[in-house]
Amino acid sequence: MASTATRTKPAAKRKAAPKQGAVSNLNAPRWTDREVKILLDAVTSSPTAKAGIENAAGVLGKTVGTCSQKYYSLKRKENGGRKRTGRKAAAPATKRSASATRQPASRTAPAPRKPSIDVASMSNVELSKLVAVATTELQRRMVELEANVRKLLG
């Protein structure tokens, strides 16, 4: 017969005890004045901030991200607490109203005038040409109108 063993919870993990001789001072600054000076000197003496931060990270034994955060937080404190901005933002696009896009009436083209025909000064040849042009235009418009009517009536 098999014995029934009761399950017990595993023992809770304990935090490791501090090593002998290790001093834990949580209130100590994470960056010493000497480290800050090394960081600032490295950045100011290099051609770019990125290169200076990378050099300082190698000297100080810290990550590039840590050094970058510290450098830009120092710069922010110099600038009165403002964040770095990089280049200036573009001006917001303004939407022009419909009235602003329309030209005033004084600047628009004049309304087309009806042609005035002085029949008395025309020769018979000119009159016959005018009548021919007018009739062909009238016929073209009549055909177009009939086609549109057919479309509407289905």
Protein Blocks (a to p, Z undefined) as FASTA:
>chain_A
ZZddddddddddddddddehiacdfkbcfbdfklmmmmmmmmmmpmbfklmmmmmmmmno
pafklmmmmmmmmmmmmnnopacebjadddddddddfklmpccfklmccddddddddfkl
pcfklmmmmmmmmmmmmmmmmmmmmmmmmmmnZZ
